[in-house]
Amino acid sequence: MRYALVIWHGEEHSLSPEEVDALPEHQSWFADVTSRGVFKGGERLRPSVTTKVQVRGGETLVSDGPYAETKDLIGGIAVIECAHLDEAIEVAARHPFAKLGTIEVRPVWE
């Protein structure tokens, strides 16, 4: 089953993809998930640069984000494929940002 790891953290941990790639903890995690064949893709997201789009009564409403009222932001996503939820949780727990914020594990519709 595929899972999306939604990576939540505070604004103070908003690093560029290059900065994240340079972290030894991230290099170790990434080497592990790629060697196991569970990593299927992912992206870093820019901090707090969001646009919210809603359609209500046929009218398009656009506003600046972030959408959620929280101190944390979604810093990125990773898609993994694991045999079961316990394996996905183990992969998420090893992600270096699990120590700085929260990794939300969400099953993906297939």
Order of alpha helices (4+ residues) and beta strands (2+ residues): beta-alpha-alpha-beta-beta-beta-beta-alpha-beta
